[in-house]
Amino acid sequence: MIRVMVVDDQEIVRAGFSALLGSQEDLEIVGQAGDGAEAIEVARQVRPDVILMDVRMPVLDGIAATRQILTENSAPPRVIVLTTFDLDEYVYDALRAGASGFLLKHASPDELAAAVRVVAAGDALLAPSITRRLVEDFAKARPVLKKADATLTPRETDVLRLIARGLSNREIAADLVLAEQTVKSHVSRILTKLDLRDRAQAVVYAYEAGIVAPGPTR
């Protein structure tokens, strides 16, 4: 079972998402919260696997709540940011804070459940084309913020570029003619070397470090 927590300042939204996800055989709703401060406390108590987190909330916003939840847990949950529109700087900042992806609030029940499963598995990027477009739009408006880590091997750099394009482990393996398990090992080493939580942060890093540039991909 995937343990899910729902955070939104609108009770009707929390209730709706909880009912939709709770009806899935492999998903269990273990907690709800109406603001970021409450989310931190509830997350400590219930230890969810995945949190659906609204970004704009009273008391404490979803970005600050995400950052604190992920920092203070030795085995932190995955966070999916909820937003009303995709090109949202709040969402970009949430990804930089460690969120694993984002979802539009008008997503269908099937999309909602699939998103939780994708993020819980961790082998693919949630909504890769939209995530890449979001990161590109905000990254290209800023200078390169950091120098690429020199400890990455050429192969790891290749894998990071493909992660930034939104490819799953299976797709990266096919592109580079590698075993999928080998790709998983490369991804794990990349995240460890760069001190990143998951693929979404790797996408942000790749653009901000200039490893990939905004624009069309091949």
N, C-alpha and C positions, 0 to 999 in steps of 0.2 A: 504493500500500500504506500502511496505517496501522500505524505502529510502536508496539508495546504492551510495557509492562513490568509485571510482577506482583510485588507486595510483600505478604508475609504470613509470620508467624512459624511457621506450620504447613506443613511441606513437602508434605503430601498436598493441602492447599488450593492451594498454588502450582502443583503439578504438574497438578491437575485443571483449574484455570482456564487454564493455559498450553495444555493439550491441547485444550480446547474452543475457545479462541480461535484457536489455531494451525491448526485444521482449516478455518478460513474463508479463502476465496480472497483477500479484500482485507485480511486482518489478518496481521501478522507479529510473533511474540514475539521481542524483541531483548534481554531481560534479566529476571532475577529477583533478589529480595533477601529476606532473612529478618528484617530489622529496619530501623528508620528510618535509622540511621547508614550501614548498608550500602546502603540505597536511594539516599542522596545520592551516594555514590561511583559506584554503577552508573549512575545517571542522567547523571552527568558524562561517563561513558565512551560510553554507547550513544545518548544524546539521543533518548529516545522521544517520540512524539507524544502518547500517552495512558499514564497510570500508574494501575493498580488498586492502591489503598493501604489496607491494614488500619489501623485507628486504634489498637488496643491491642496494643502490641508491646514487647518488652524493649529495653534499651539506649537507644533513642530512639523515642518514639511517632510515630504517623502525622501528627499535627497539626504537631509541630515539624519533622518531615521535609518535609511539604508546604510549610510556610512558607519553609524554607531553599531547597528546590529551586526554588520559584517566584521567590524573591528574587534568586538568584545567576545566573539564566539570562536572557539578552537575548531569547531566543525560547523561553519556558518551555512545558513540556508541559501538557496538561490532566490534572487529577487527579480520579479517581472514588474516593470513599471507600467501603470495604467495611465493613459492619456487620451484626450479628446481629439488631438491632431498630431500627426507624426513628426513634422518638422518643428520640433519644440526644443528650445535650448534647455529647458528644465530636464527633458529626457536625456539630452546629450550629457549634461552634468551628472545625472543619475548613473549613466553608463560609466563615466569617469570615476564615480564613487564606488563602483563595484556591482551595479545591477547587471543581470545576465541578459537582459533584453527588454523589449517593451511591447505593449499590446494596446490597440485602440479599444476604447470602451464599448464601441458598437460591434465588436467581434461576435461572430456567431458562436453558439454553444460548442459546436465541434471544433472551431478554431481555438476557443478558450481552453478546452480540455487538451487538445493537441499541443498547445503552447506549454502547458504545465509539464507534459510528458517530455517534450523536447528539452526543456531547461533542466529537468530532473536528471535526464540521461547525460547531458553535457557533451555529447559528441557532435553536435551541430549547432549552428547559430540560428536563433529565432528570427524569422522574417529577414533573411540575409540581404535581399535587394533593398528593402526599406531601411534597414539598419545602416547599410553602406551609404545610402543617399543622405541619411541624417548626419552621419559622421563627416562625410565629405562636405556637406553644406556649411557646417560649423568649423571644421578643421581648415578649410581653404581660406576662411576669413581671418585666420590667425597665423602668425609666423610659426615655423618649426619650433616646437617647444622644448625638445630634448634631443640629445645625441643618441643615435642608435647604439645599442649595447654591443660592444666589440667582442663579447664572449660568444655570441651566436655564431654557429658554424654556417658555411654557405648553404648546406642542406636545410638547416633550421630556418635560415632567412627565407629560403624558397617556400617552406611550409607556412611561415608567418604571412608571406604575401598572399598565399592561397586562402588562408584563414580570413584575411582582410577582404578577399573577394567574396567571402560567404560560403566557401565550399565546406562540405562535411568531411569527416575523416575518410569515408569511403570514396568520395569524389577526389580528394587529394591523393589518395593511394592510386587511383586510376590515372590521374594526371601525371604523377611522378613515377609511375610504374614501380610502386612499392607495395609491400604487404600492409594491410590495414593496421595490424598490430604495431608495425614499425612506425607508421604515422602517429598512432596513439602515443608511442614513446617519445617521438619528436615533440608533439604538442605538450606533453607533460614537462619535458625539459625546458621548452620555451617559456611556459608559464612560471616554472620555478626560477629560471635565470632572471626573468624580468619582474619577478614578484607580482604577478598578475593573478587574479582570481579565476578568470575563465576566458572564453573566446571573445565575448563582447569587449572586455577590456583590452584584449589583444588587437582587435580591430582599431580601437581608439589609439592605442600605442603606435601601431603601424603607420597611421596617418600623421600623428603628431610628431613622430620621429623622422618622417620623410622617407620611410621604407617603401611606402606606396604613395602615389600622388593622386589627388582628386582628378577625375576624368574617366573616360570610357575604359573598360577592361577588355582584354582580348577575348 
